[in-house]
Amino acid sequence: MMIALALTSGCNKKTTVKTQSPVEQESYTVRFTGYKITVKIKATAAELEKYLLDMKPLERTTKTYKLKMIGAKTTLSKPGDTVDLKMDIAGLSIPGKALLVKYQPGSEIWVILCGKFGGTGIIRFNLKEVSDGVKLTMKFEFGETEALFGAVNLQDSFQQTIMNLVETTIAKGQANFDKSVSAEQLLEKGIRGESYETFYNGHRANIWINASTAAVDKALKNPGLWDDLNKKGIADMGQCVILARPEPCPIRLKIVGFDFDINSFHVIYKPGELISAYWVSDLVIAHCQFLFKPERNGTRFSFVNVLEVPQAMSPEGTNILMNMANFPGYMEKVLIEIKNNVEGIG
């Protein structure tokens, strides 16, 4: 279902691959801070998911941060829907969006919180009906903070922030459906979930193209480029790279005998500067970017993304893990095809 890797964010170990190829590549890890909790809610799955799709319960104000939905719309209903939000933290006011990327009624809800200046939050709700309600698991992971906070490492402070947000959201949900308790009473019982860290795989691949950033941007808008990649059995991207709408757009990557089907959610398009999207499969999420930078009367063109490592053992997860080693060769092929197309070679 999906493959990708990296971004300009909190990185740890870096590995740079130097070859005779015109494509330069670098792999690294990206730290995400997470929190997980499982509780029972006295509601039906339909009642609970309706409550969870309203982003208002996520609002929170503490001494260290504030998260607030802005605008009249606060409810998500189908993949691609967004709600505008704003977070105030460390003296910064950060506008962003809540983006619904997966919704399986009665089972799963995935929401991505993406800041205008960087940072990625991934919220997952898993629902399972039991005899007297719903067993609800909420996981929230936040990372890619380097672009947001620069050299200041605030990742550790996010541990407390994320814990407070998750605990409060869950307590409000329990109290909403059980009038015999209040959110305050539940929170007084102390921490009920667990904090953790996880590391996403990062990869950056770039190539110099003998054309202006505007020319490269124009070439990416040409359906013929993506038709060629599809005909050569490399990727079926359709118009997803430059689709300036958030609804899911299907992509199929073809890597060493495996096809990965993905829904792409477009979030940012700055002509000649940046194309940013989240790629979502049944199992994992990746943040993918095309970057344009003027260099030597041409363009340094990069594909950068961050890939979640699959946790569950499944055919898809196994295929993803097996193909991580093949990804640099795959990206080399893609970037050379784009370079040749833009420069009129081949």
C-alpha positions in Angstrom: 0.0 0.0 0.0 2.6 2.6 0.6 6.3 3.6 0.5 8.0 6.9 1.1 10.6 8.3 3.6 12.0 11.8 5.1 11.7 15.5 5.7 13.6 18.5 7.1 12.8 17.7 10.8 14.2 16.3 14.0 16.8 13.9 12.7 19.2 11.5 14.4 21.4 9.1 12.6 22.1 10.1 9.0 23.5 8.0 6.2 24.5 9.7 3.0 24.9 7.6 -0.1 27.4 8.9 -2.7 27.5 7.3 -6.1 28.3 8.3 -9.7 24.6 8.9 -10.2 23.3 12.5 -10.5 21.0 11.8 -7.7 22.2 12.5 -4.1 20.4 10.6 -1.3 20.4 10.7 2.5 18.6 8.5 5.0 17.9 9.4 8.7 15.5 8.9 11.5 12.8 11.3 12.8 11.7 11.2 16.4 8.0 11.3 17.3 6.7 11.6 20.8 3.5 9.6 21.6 0.9 8.8 24.1 -1.6 6.0 24.2 -4.7 5.2 26.3 -7.4 2.6 26.3 -10.7 3.1 28.1 -14.3 1.9 28.0 -17.0 4.5 26.9 -20.7 4.0 27.7 -21.9 4.7 24.2 -22.6 2.9 20.9 -19.9 3.0 18.2 -22.0 5.3 16.1 -22.6 7.8 19.0 -18.9 7.8 19.9 -17.5 8.3 16.4 -19.9 11.2 15.9 -18.5 12.7 19.1 -14.8 12.1 18.0 -15.3 13.6 14.5 -16.0 16.9 16.2 -12.6 18.5 16.9 -13.9 20.7 19.7 -13.1 18.2 22.4 -9.5 18.5 21.4 -9.4 22.1 22.5 -7.2 22.6 25.6 -5.7 25.6 27.5 -2.9 25.1 30.0 0.0 27.2 31.3 2.2 25.9 28.5 0.0 25.7 25.4 -3.3 26.4 23.9 -5.1 24.5 21.1 -8.2 26.0 19.7 -10.4 25.4 16.6 -11.0 28.5 14.6 -13.8 29.2 12.2 -17.4 28.0 12.2 -16.7 24.4 11.0 -15.4 22.0 13.7 -16.7 18.6 12.4 -15.1 16.2 10.0 -17.2 13.7 8.1 -15.2 12.2 5.2 -11.6 11.7 4.3 -10.2 15.0 3.0 -12.3 17.1 5.3 -10.4 19.8 7.2 -10.9 22.0 10.3 -8.9 25.1 10.9 -7.1 25.3 14.2 -4.4 27.3 16.0 -1.9 26.3 18.6 0.0 28.7 20.9 3.2 27.2 22.4 6.6 28.5 23.4 5.5 32.1 22.5 4.6 31.1 19.0 1.1 31.2 17.4 0.9 28.4 14.9 -2.0 28.1 12.5 -2.8 24.7 11.0 -5.4 22.2 10.1 -7.0 19.0 11.3 -7.2 16.7 8.3 -9.3 13.5 8.2 -7.3 10.8 6.3 -9.0 7.6 7.3 -12.5 6.8 8.5 -13.9 3.2 8.8 -17.3 3.6 10.6 -17.4 1.7 13.8 -13.7 0.9 13.7 -11.0 3.5 12.9 -10.6 7.3 12.6 -7.2 8.8 11.6 -6.7 12.6 11.9 -3.5 14.5 11.0 -2.8 17.9 12.6 -0.4 19.8 10.3 1.0 23.2 11.2 1.5 25.9 8.6 5.2 26.2 9.5 5.9 22.6 10.3 5.1 19.8 12.7 3.0 16.8 12.2 0.5 15.3 14.7 -1.1 12.0 14.1 -4.2 11.0 16.1 -5.7 7.5 15.8 -8.9 6.3 17.4 -9.7 2.6 17.4 -13.2 1.5 18.4 -14.4 -1.9 19.4 -17.9 -2.5 20.6 -18.2 -4.5 23.8 -21.2 -5.7 25.8 -21.8 -2.4 27.7 -20.2 0.2 25.5 -17.1 0.7 23.3 -13.5 -0.1 24.0 -11.7 3.0 22.7 -8.0 3.4 22.2 -6.5 6.8 21.4 -2.9 7.3 20.2 -1.4 10.7 19.5 2.1 11.1 18.0 3.8 14.4 17.3 7.1 15.0 15.5 8.8 16.9 12.6 9.4 19.8 15.0 12.8 21.1 13.8 11.3 23.2 11.0 8.8 24.6 13.5 11.1 25.5 16.3 14.5 25.7 14.6 17.4 24.7 16.7 15.4 24.8 19.9 14.6 21.2 21.0 11.1 21.3 22.5 10.4 17.7 21.9 10.7 16.8 25.6 8.2 19.4 26.6 5.7 17.9 24.1 5.6 14.8 26.2 3.6 16.6 28.9 1.6 18.5 26.3 0.5 15.4 24.4 -0.3 13.5 27.7 -2.5 16.4 28.9 -4.3 16.6 25.5 -5.0 12.9 25.3 -6.0 12.4 28.9 -8.3 15.4 28.8 -9.9 14.4 25.4 -10.7 10.9 26.7 -12.0 12.1 30.1 -14.3 14.6 28.3 -15.6 11.8 26.1 -16.3 9.5 29.1 -18.1 12.2 31.0 -20.1 13.1 27.9 -21.7 9.7 27.9 -21.7 9.0 31.6 -23.3 11.7 33.6 -22.4 10.0 36.9 -18.8 11.2 36.5 -17.1 14.5 35.5 -13.9 15.0 33.4 -12.4 16.6 36.5 -13.0 13.6 38.6 -11.5 11.3 36.1 -8.4 13.4 35.6 -7.9 13.5 39.4 -7.2 9.8 39.3 -3.9 10.4 37.6 -2.3 9.1 34.5 -4.1 6.2 32.9 -2.2 5.9 29.7 1.5 5.5 28.7 4.0 7.8 27.0 6.4 6.4 24.4 8.8 7.4 21.6 8.9 6.1 18.1 11.1 6.8 15.2 10.0 7.3 11.6 12.3 6.6 8.6 13.5 9.6 6.8 14.9 9.8 3.2 15.9 12.8 1.0 16.7 12.4 -2.7 17.7 15.3 -4.9 19.0 16.0 -8.4 20.1 19.1 -10.2 18.0 20.1 -13.2 19.1 22.4 -16.0 16.0 24.5 -15.9 14.4 27.3 -13.7 12.2 26.4 -10.8 9.3 27.8 -12.8 10.1 25.4 -15.7 10.3 22.4 -13.3 7.1 23.4 -11.7 5.4 23.6 -15.1 6.7 20.2 -16.1 5.2 18.6 -13.0 1.8 20.0 -14.1 2.2 18.2 -17.5 0.1 15.0 -17.5 2.5 13.6 -20.1 5.3 13.4 -17.5 3.2 11.2 -15.2 1.8 9.2 -18.2 5.4 8.3 -19.1 6.1 7.1 -15.6 3.0 5.0 -15.6 3.8 3.5 -19.1 7.3 2.6 -17.9 5.9 0.8 -14.9 7.4 3.1 -12.4 4.4 5.0 -10.8 0.8 5.8 -11.5 0.5 9.2 -9.9 -2.3 10.6 -12.0 -2.6 14.3 -11.2 -2.0 13.8 -7.5 1.3 15.7 -7.3 -0.3 19.0 -8.2 -3.9 18.4 -7.2 -4.7 21.5 -5.1 -7.6 19.9 -3.3 -7.4 17.9 0.0 -9.7 15.0 -0.9 -8.0 11.6 -1.3 -6.2 11.1 -4.6 -5.2 7.5 -5.5 -1.5 6.7 -6.3 0.2 3.4 -7.1 3.9 3.0 -6.7 5.6 0.1 -8.4 8.7 -1.1 -6.6 10.6 -4.3 -7.5 7.5 -6.4 -8.2 5.3 -4.9 -5.6 2.5 -2.4 -6.1 1.7 0.0 -3.3 -1.8 1.7 -3.3 -1.9 5.0 -1.5 -4.3 7.8 -1.0 -2.5 11.2 -1.3 -3.9 14.2 0.6 -2.5 17.5 -0.8 -1.9 20.1 1.9 0.5 22.8 0.5 1.3 24.0 -3.0 3.7 27.0 -3.4 4.5 27.2 -7.1 8.2 26.7 -7.8 8.9 26.2 -4.1 7.0 23.4 -2.4 4.5 20.6 -2.9 3.5 18.9 0.3 1.1 16.0 0.9 0.4 13.1 3.2 0.3 9.6 1.8 -1.9 7.2 3.6 -2.4 3.4 3.2 -4.3 0.9 5.3 -1.4 0.6 7.6 0.9 3.6 7.6 1.2 7.3 7.0 4.0 9.3 5.3 4.6 13.0 4.9 6.0 13.7 1.4 7.4 16.8 -0.2 8.8 18.0 -3.5 11.2 21.0 -2.9 12.5 23.4 -5.5 15.7 25.5 -4.9 17.5 27.7 -7.4 21.1 26.5 -7.9 23.7 27.3 -10.6 21.2 28.8 -13.0 19.1 25.7 -12.6 17.1 23.9 -9.9 18.0 21.6 -7.1 14.9 19.4 -7.0 14.3 17.2 -4.0 11.8 14.5 -2.9 11.8 14.4 0.9 9.5 12.4 3.1 9.0 10.7 6.5 7.6 7.1 6.7 6.1 5.5 9.7 7.5 2.0 10.3 4.7 -0.5 10.2 4.1 -2.1 13.6 1.5 -4.8 12.7 2.7 -8.0 11.0 0.7 -8.2 7.8 1.4 -8.8 4.1 1.4 -5.1 3.5 3.8 -4.4 6.4 6.1 -7.1 5.3 6.2 -5.7 1.7 7.0 -2.2 3.1 9.8 -3.5 5.2 11.2 -5.6 2.4 11.1 -2.6 0.0 12.8 0.0 2.2 16.2 -1.2 0.9 14.9 -0.8 -2.7 13.6 2.7 -2.1 16.9 4.7 -3.0 17.1 2.9 -6.3 13.5 3.6 -7.0 13.8 7.3 -6.2 16.9 7.5 -8.4 14.9 6.2 -11.3 12.0 8.6 -10.7 14.2 11.7 -10.3 16.2 10.9 -13.4 13.0 10.5 -15.4 11.8 13.9 -14.2 15.2 15.5 -15.0 15.2 14.0 -18.5 11.6 15.1 -19.1 12.2 18.7 -18.0 15.4 19.0 -20.0 14.0 17.3 -23.1 16.3 14.3 -23.0 15.3 10.9 -24.1 
